[in-house]
Amino acid sequence: MSMEDSYKKMQKAGYNTVDNIVNWLKSANLMHQEAETKAREMLSESSNEAKVELEKLQAVVQHVATENKQQIDDVKNAMAKQGPKIIEAFQAAAKAFSDVMSGK
């Protein structure tokens, strides 16, 4: 699964928020605190209701690659590798929240 495929799954489930995208970058070990702040700023600039579009994600990935002095494909591959794991984590968190809210 590519980074873009993972993003599309996140988007379909409504998980393409600024916080979730930043968590995805962090889970792929691509961020330090200063980079996180810049990524949040970039992701928030034109986000509609805190949802991040693919084009904005790609711009942040390019920025992260430049900042980390890495090839963009290496960054995308690191994110693609973490994509299924982070989606599972978001789904588990959503289910736990739903269970709590329904009194389970």
C-alpha positions as CSV (number, residue, x, y, z in Angstrom):
1,M,0.0,0.0,0.0
2,S,1.4,3.4,-0.9
3,M,1.3,6.5,1.2
4,E,-1.4,7.9,-1.1
5,D,-3.5,4.7,-0.6
6,S,-3.2,5.0,3.1
7,Y,-4.2,8.6,3.0
8,K,-7.3,7.8,0.9
9,K,-8.4,5.2,3.5
10,M,-7.8,7.7,6.2
11,Q,-9.8,10.3,4.3
12,K,-12.7,7.9,3.6
13,A,-12.9,7.2,7.4
14,G,-12.6,10.9,8.3
15,Y,-9.2,10.5,9.9
16,N,-7.4,13.0,7.7
17,T,-7.2,15.6,10.5
18,V,-4.1,17.7,11.2
19,D,-3.5,15.9,14.5
20,N,-3.8,12.5,12.8
21,I,-1.5,13.4,9.9
22,V,1.1,14.7,12.4
23,N,0.7,11.5,14.4
24,W,1.3,9.5,11.3
25,L,4.5,11.5,10.5
26,K,5.7,11.0,14.1
27,S,4.9,7.2,14.0
28,A,7.1,7.0,10.9
29,N,9.9,8.6,12.9
30,L,10.0,11.6,10.6
31,M,9.5,14.5,13.0
32,H,11.2,16.3,15.8
33,Q,9.5,19.1,17.8
34,E,10.5,21.9,15.5
35,A,9.4,20.0,12.4
36,E,6.1,19.1,14.1
37,T,5.4,22.8,14.7
38,K,6.1,23.7,11.1
39,A,4.1,20.7,9.8
40,R,1.1,21.7,11.9
41,E,1.3,25.3,10.5
42,M,1.5,24.0,6.9
43,L,-1.3,21.5,7.4
44,S,-3.6,24.1,9.1
45,E,-3.1,26.9,6.5
46,S,-5.8,25.9,4.1
47,S,-7.4,23.0,5.8
48,N,-11.2,22.9,5.6
49,E,-12.6,22.1,9.0
50,A,-9.3,20.6,10.1
51,K,-9.4,18.0,7.3
52,V,-6.1,17.8,5.3
53,E,-6.2,17.3,1.5
54,L,-3.8,15.0,-0.3
55,E,-2.0,18.0,-2.0
56,K,-1.3,19.6,1.4
57,L,0.0,16.3,2.8
58,Q,2.3,16.0,-0.2
59,A,3.7,19.5,0.4
60,V,4.4,18.6,4.0
61,V,6.0,15.3,3.0
62,Q,8.3,17.3,0.6
63,H,9.1,19.7,3.4
64,V,9.9,16.9,5.8
65,A,12.1,15.2,3.2
66,T,14.0,18.5,2.6
67,E,14.4,19.2,6.3
68,N,15.6,15.6,7.0
69,K,17.9,15.6,4.0
70,Q,16.1,12.5,2.7
71,Q,14.7,11.5,-0.7
72,I,11.0,12.1,-1.0
73,D,10.5,8.4,-1.9
74,D,12.2,7.4,1.3
75,V,9.8,9.6,3.3
76,K,6.8,8.3,1.4
77,N,7.9,4.7,1.9
78,A,8.3,5.3,5.7
79,M,4.8,6.7,5.8
80,A,3.4,3.9,3.6
81,K,4.9,1.3,6.0
82,Q,3.2,3.0,8.9
83,G,-0.1,3.7,7.1
84,P,-1.9,0.5,7.9
85,K,-0.7,0.5,11.5
86,I,-1.8,4.1,12.1
87,I,-5.2,3.5,10.5
88,E,-5.7,0.5,12.8
89,A,-4.8,2.7,15.8
90,F,-7.3,5.3,14.7
91,Q,-10.0,2.7,14.3
92,A,-9.3,1.2,17.7
93,A,-9.4,4.6,19.3
94,A,-12.7,5.4,17.6
95,K,-14.2,2.1,18.7
96,A,-13.1,2.6,22.3
97,F,-14.6,6.1,22.3
98,S,-17.8,4.8,20.8
99,D,-17.9,2.0,23.4
100,V,-17.4,4.5,26.3
101,M,-20.1,6.7,24.9
102,S,-22.6,3.9,24.6
103,G,-21.8,2.6,28.1
104,K,-20.2,-0.7,27.1
